[in-house]
Amino acid sequence: MKVLITGGAGFIGSHLAEAYLERGDDVYIIDDLSTGSMDNLKTFLHEPRFSDRVFVTIDTILNHDIMLELTGTCDVVFHLAAAVGVRTILEKPLESIRTNIQGTEKVLELCNKFKKRVLIASTSEVYGKHLHAPLVETDNIIYGPSSKFRWSYAASKLMDEFTALAYYRTNGLKAVVTRLFNTVGPRQTGAYGMVIPRFVDQALAGVPLTIYGDGSQTRTFTYVKDVVKAFTLLMETDAAVGEVFNVGGVEEITIRALAEKIIAMTGSASVIEFIPYEKAFGKDFEDMMRRVPGMEKIRNIIGYEPETPLDEILRRIINAKKETLS
């Protein structure tokens, strides 16, 4: 099978590419390296057993001719290319909206043209300002005002979902939508606001762990290889077509407790420093205070359960970070 991964040089995309190469498939990657990195591919790009089965194109998904060729060549498409991280959204709002909406429309248009099955990676951000848990796929959406550009990312990803589902309902496109809840693991960078790699980097450097807000906000975290497993199963399951699925973890933890756990696990002398949201992100930011996925739907369709507990996730990330420092 030939697999196209947009954003394949990113954190999740690179792990997905590696999994398909290990299965014996051909992998085609397109990435403009705006947030992805060739370093994410180095574990397999020059591996002799993979060298004739991995193909990398450095370009934007908005390049019609290149996307036309790649989509026509491949059997299935995973669309992961997107603006990444709250800071990116706030600093480059127009570029982020354009990438998310126009890029996804281009991918879906070409998948529809060639009748290729496609998985769209959306985000738990689309749920907005809910405080209840768990969040389920049929929940209403609650956003802040348009003056708070923090919500532009959520709104743009929600439009991606609407567009994918419209192609399915109108043209029968075999599209699957996934809402990711804080995917973490080796190769992830803290440069775009991702909390675990940022905390681990700070703890290993012995500097304060910076928490935005008071640390009472809660999250769950999902190991990247568990997400890859969900992606591959959903892509192979006919009952998943035309549906939206949460893909997340089940261990809810406050950000303050997470920081304390990382300090303990690294043996760091770091302290915790609290930074007001406005100082960290400016006036356009609002936080989601609770984000816990309901997993019943994906469990019923593909039998999926996240396998990696939070402590093991943190151990693997800490060990990987230590290796890069040694």
Phi, psi and omega in degrees: 000147177251124187244127174257129178238110173281139187072028186288348175267005176278179183301302181289316183302321181292323177291323177295316178300316181298320180296317180289325175297319179297331178282348180100008181272163172271138183238128176248127183242135167235132183203137178268002177062022177292324173230342174282175182208141175296337177299330179293341184260353191293338181290340182228345187297323182252015176289123184307321183288346180251349194302329181263010182233006178234132186228123186244128175243123177265101182190172179273150176289351176279354176282102188300313186296318180292316180294326176300313181293315183294316181293321178294330182284322190269163181268324180222157183230129170252119182259100180248348183295128181190162168296140188237131169090144182301318183297319178299317182298318183287326182276332182227064188295316182293316178298321181293316179297316181297315180299314185289314185278308181292322180297315180293320177300320179297314180299313182293321178302315183284323175298322177294319180301317184261002179058049179257137177293140185221140173248127179258123177272107175258203189212153174295344177304333184297339181290334177077225196263026177298148175248350183274165176215147358278161174275130180243159190298339181264005178297150171293163181254133182230110180247162171280184183290159181295342177290342176266096188294349175304330183275353180295326178296311180300316182294321180292321178290327176295321176297324175302316180297313179303318182294316178299315181291328177293320176298321179295311185288326184274317188242359180075018179299133181278082183248140176236137180246133178238137175254112186271138178248095171050068175286134183221162178156182177302148182086349179282139179255152175271006186295336184250020175099000181295126197286317185294309178299327178293314178297317181296316177302316181293318180296317181291333178274351179074021179256166182300142172277119186267119178253129177272128187084204184262001177084004181276348178296144184244152179215162163244159182229144185236129180290139188301324181289333173291322177295317178301318178299316179298317180301312184294321179292318179296321180296333183266358189251115182298326182292347179276343185295134179077015184238161177247134183229134165289139171229107185201183177263180186235356182264103181279135182213144175286155179295326177295315179295325177298315179299317180297320179296317181293321176300316180294317184288333178269350184066029185280153174266008181298152172251174179256134179238130181261132181238126178301145180306316185296324178290324183281319190237349183090184188286346185275006187256138165225148182257158169266118189281340180211136182213095183231125185275142164280132187247008185297318185296310181291329177295319182289326185277316184235004180069026186279135169223135173297132188260342190255113180291160186302316181300321179290321175303312182295320178301316182294319180293317179298315179296320179294320179294320179298322179297322180289337180273343185276000000 
